[in-house]
Amino acid sequence: MSRKRPERPARTEKRVFERGLRQVVRDRERIALLAVGGSAEHPIRVPSPAVIEGRLAAMPCPQCAGAYRLVEDEAPGGGVRACRVTCRQCGVSRTLWFKLAPPDEPN
């Protein structure tokens, strides 16, 4: 004869659900850091600084797929640009990295 497992209280279920959501957010942030543009070691290659804003407009936020708003653009040197952006929808801030590199193909 097996005993039936008692049901969890609603509060416990809610905590388990919220813990899972927090883990999903952490996982998405970790993936965003490893993706191209997420760190200075893996920048997005662009032919000129003029195309950076266009690239930012086309990139979705990894958390909510919202659009980015450029907060600050700085050039630490070496042809690398650090763009501090904030998501217009969820408000998450991050730094996206770009590397100025000539195009591989001639005109």
C-alpha positions as CSV (number, residue, x, y, z in Angstrom):
1,M,0.0,0.0,0.0
2,S,1.6,3.3,-1.1
3,R,0.8,6.5,0.6
4,K,-0.3,9.4,-1.5
5,R,2.1,12.3,-1.5
6,P,0.7,15.4,0.1
7,E,0.2,18.3,-2.3
8,R,2.5,21.3,-2.0
9,P,1.0,24.6,-0.7
10,A,0.4,27.2,-3.3
11,R,3.1,29.4,-1.8
12,T,5.7,26.7,-2.3
13,E,4.6,26.1,-5.9
14,K,4.9,29.8,-6.6
15,R,8.5,29.9,-5.1
16,V,9.5,26.9,-7.2
17,F,8.1,28.6,-10.3
18,E,9.8,32.0,-9.6
19,R,13.1,30.2,-8.9
20,G,12.8,28.6,-12.3
21,L,12.2,31.9,-14.0
22,R,15.2,33.5,-12.3
23,Q,17.3,30.6,-13.6
24,V,16.1,31.2,-17.1
25,V,17.1,34.9,-16.8
26,R,20.6,33.9,-15.6
27,D,20.9,31.4,-18.4
28,R,19.9,33.9,-21.1
29,E,22.4,36.5,-19.7
30,R,25.2,33.9,-19.7
31,I,24.4,33.0,-23.3
32,A,24.3,36.7,-24.2
33,L,27.8,37.2,-22.7
34,L,29.1,34.2,-24.8
35,A,27.5,35.4,-28.0
36,V,29.2,37.6,-30.6
37,G,29.2,41.2,-29.2
38,G,28.8,40.1,-25.6
39,S,32.4,40.7,-24.6
40,A,35.5,42.5,-25.8
41,E,37.0,39.2,-26.7
42,H,34.1,38.4,-29.2
43,P,33.1,41.8,-30.7
44,I,30.8,42.3,-33.7
45,R,32.8,43.2,-36.7
46,V,31.6,46.4,-38.5
47,P,33.2,48.3,-41.5
48,S,32.7,51.7,-39.9
49,P,31.2,53.4,-36.8
50,A,28.3,54.7,-38.9
51,V,26.7,51.2,-39.1
52,I,26.8,50.6,-35.3
53,E,23.4,52.3,-34.6
54,G,21.8,50.4,-37.4
55,R,23.1,47.1,-36.1
56,L,21.9,48.0,-32.6
57,A,18.4,48.7,-34.0
58,A,18.3,45.3,-35.6
59,M,19.4,43.4,-32.5
60,P,16.8,42.0,-30.1
61,C,17.2,41.9,-26.4
62,P,17.9,38.3,-25.3
63,Q,15.5,38.5,-22.4
64,C,12.3,39.9,-24.1
65,A,13.2,40.5,-27.8
66,G,12.7,44.2,-27.3
67,A,14.6,47.0,-29.1
68,Y,17.7,48.6,-27.6
69,R,18.3,52.3,-26.8
70,L,21.9,53.5,-27.1
71,V,22.9,55.1,-23.8
72,E,26.7,55.7,-24.4
73,D,29.2,54.9,-27.0
74,E,32.9,54.9,-26.1
75,A,36.1,53.9,-27.9
76,P,38.6,52.4,-25.4
77,G,41.1,52.0,-28.3
78,G,42.4,49.4,-30.7
79,G,39.4,49.8,-33.0
80,V,37.0,48.5,-30.4
81,R,33.8,50.3,-29.4
82,A,31.8,49.7,-26.2
83,C,28.2,50.6,-26.6
84,R,26.1,50.7,-23.4
85,V,22.5,50.0,-24.3
86,T,19.3,49.6,-22.4
87,C,16.3,47.6,-23.5
88,R,13.2,49.8,-24.2
89,Q,10.8,47.1,-23.1
90,C,12.3,45.3,-20.0
91,G,15.0,47.9,-19.0
92,V,17.9,45.5,-18.9
93,S,21.3,47.3,-19.4
94,R,24.3,45.7,-21.1
95,T,27.4,46.5,-23.0
96,L,27.7,45.4,-26.6
97,W,31.2,45.3,-28.2
98,F,32.0,46.2,-31.8
99,K,35.3,46.0,-33.7
100,L,36.0,48.3,-36.6
101,A,37.4,46.1,-39.3
102,P,37.6,46.7,-43.1
103,P,35.2,44.6,-45.2
104,D,36.7,41.3,-46.4
105,E,35.6,41.8,-50.0
106,P,36.6,44.7,-52.3
107,N,34.0,46.9,-54.0
